[in-house]
């Protein structure tokens, strides 16, 4: 699956911001059953390392679940340089209690980066594939 047939233009550049919830910020019981904070941290860091190893340039930004603080972190990253793709992790999108956080992220990115493309993973391990859908079109 790709975006090659889309009429939506590609990203304004190839720099990518990977957004995810810091594993220590999840509410008790929100991390998948049987997984520890350390294991989730390792998976996230592994997904980021795989992206870097494949030449994807950008930043990993692990946030808390408070929308104002998340917005501030995103604004800080964008102030340091533009991004062409923003990957929004599954932990932000898939838990109903993070709906306001997700809305804030999407609207902050839209405000800061016209032409930025949003990308969504289903797990840290498929982050590279999610980003490449926009980078390789």
C-alpha positions in Angstrom: 0.0 0.0 0.0 1.3 3.5 -0.9 0.3 7.0 -1.7 1.7 6.9 -5.3 -1.8 7.4 -6.9 -2.7 10.2 -4.6 -3.4 13.7 -5.9 -2.1 15.0 -2.6 1.4 16.5 -3.2 4.3 14.8 -1.4 5.8 16.2 1.7 7.6 19.6 1.6 10.9 17.9 2.7 12.0 14.5 3.9 12.7 15.4 7.5 10.5 13.4 9.8 9.1 13.9 13.3 8.3 10.7 15.1 5.7 11.4 17.9 4.9 8.9 20.5 3.8 8.8 24.1 6.7 8.3 26.5 6.1 4.8 28.0 6.2 6.2 31.5 3.4 8.6 30.8 0.8 5.9 30.0 -1.9 5.3 32.6 -1.7 2.1 34.6 -3.0 -0.7 32.4 -2.7 1.2 29.1 0.5 -0.6 28.1 -0.4 -3.9 26.4 -0.8 -6.7 28.8 2.3 -8.6 29.6 4.6 -5.7 28.5 6.7 -3.6 30.8 7.7 0.1 30.4 11.2 -1.0 29.6 10.1 -3.4 26.9 7.9 -0.7 25.3 10.7 1.8 25.5 13.0 -0.7 23.8 10.5 -1.2 21.0 10.1 2.5 20.4 13.8 3.1 20.4 14.3 0.1 18.1 11.7 1.5 15.6 13.5 4.8 15.6 16.9 3.2 15.2 15.6 1.2 12.2 14.5 4.4 10.6 17.9 6.1 11.2 19.6 3.0 9.8 17.6 3.3 6.6 18.6 6.9 6.2 15.4 8.6 7.4 16.4 12.0 8.9 14.4 13.6 11.7 13.8 13.5 15.4 12.1 11.2 17.9 9.8 13.2 20.2 8.3 11.3 23.2 5.6 13.3 24.9 3.3 13.0 27.9 -0.5 12.8 27.6 -1.3 16.4 28.6 -2.3 18.3 25.4 -0.8 21.7 26.4 2.6 20.1 27.1 2.5 18.1 23.9 1.7 21.1 21.8 4.6 23.0 23.4 7.0 20.1 22.6 5.8 20.0 19.0 6.1 23.8 18.6 9.6 23.6 20.0 10.7 21.0 17.5 9.2 22.9 14.6 10.9 26.1 15.7 14.2 24.3 15.4 13.5 23.2 11.8 10.7 22.2 9.4 9.4 18.7 9.0 7.9 17.1 5.9 6.3 14.1 7.6 5.0 13.7 11.1 4.5 10.1 12.3 1.8 9.9 15.0 2.2 6.7 17.0 -0.5 4.2 17.7 -0.6 4.9 21.4 -1.7 8.4 20.7 -4.4 7.5 18.2 -5.8 4.2 19.4 -6.7 4.8 23.0 -10.0 6.7 23.4 -8.7 8.6 26.5 -6.1 10.2 24.2 -8.6 11.7 21.7 -8.1 15.3 22.8 -4.3 14.8 22.7 -4.6 13.4 19.1 -6.8 16.3 18.0 -4.4 18.8 19.5 -1.4 17.1 17.7 -3.2 17.1 14.4 -4.2 20.7 14.6 -0.8 21.9 15.9 0.9 20.2 13.0 -1.6 21.7 10.6 -1.0 25.1 12.0 2.8 24.9 12.0 3.5 23.0 8.8 1.5 23.5 5.7 2.4 20.7 3.4 3.4 18.4 6.2 2.1 14.9 5.6 0.8 12.8 8.5 1.8 9.2 8.8 0.4 6.5 11.2 2.0 3.3 12.4 0.3 0.4 14.1 3.4 -0.5 16.2 6.9 0.8 16.6 8.2 -1.9 14.4 6.3 -0.6 11.3 7.2 3.0 11.7 9.7 2.9 8.8 7.0 1.5 6.5 4.5 4.2 7.6 6.9 7.0 6.9 8.1 5.6 3.6 4.5 5.6 2.3 4.9 9.4 1.9 8.7 9.6 1.3 8.7 7.2 -1.5 5.9 8.3 -3.7 
